[in-house]
């Protein structure tokens, strides 16, 4: 079946630290991969995406590379800020017949301290 | 376009009452999704529309839940005879057709069943 596994949180970092949030997936076919972010009290927003192997998605200093050989899409940022404190969700989109839906990880909470 | 909007933002209801939520997707988006999210969890897929056709329903969606999307525009999600276990954030998202199409989320409707 299709599934997404994220590292468990919470992750607590100091400002300017390096961030990695691991995400691995299982999927039939060729999924598209996404990272969504949910800031406190807000809805889900797309952070970045990659639609094929070796693609790198990037936004707001965050990056993730679609690694088919390791079935991974790890999220990284070189220097986190307090404003990055949020819950991060890894997701994949896979076609099932005529349908395409998102399969979600459980989310990883990030707290960045000044 | 102001994005995906959901109404109401919050709903408190007594157990056994019926509730209805509305979602207005981004106007040119064919696909519309309903998810449920509880604290500390990722979104759980409930149902999916392509235009006016409801193409998939999760097994999570008991017969107390029904969703419609008349004319392929706005959608409603009704919960009959609410139970305390229905308390959650109900999220609506919409997207275009196509590979890797981004899903845009509304702010959600938080339901509390007392």
Interface residues (C-beta under 8 A of the other chain):
Chain A: X32 X34 X36 X42 X43 X44 X45 X46 X49 X51 X89 X91 X93 X98 X99 X100 X101 X102 X103 X104 X105 X106 X107
Chain B: X31 X33 X40 X41 X42 X43 X44 X45 X48 X50 X55 X56 X91 X93 X99 X100 X101 X102 X103 X104 X105 X106 X107 X108
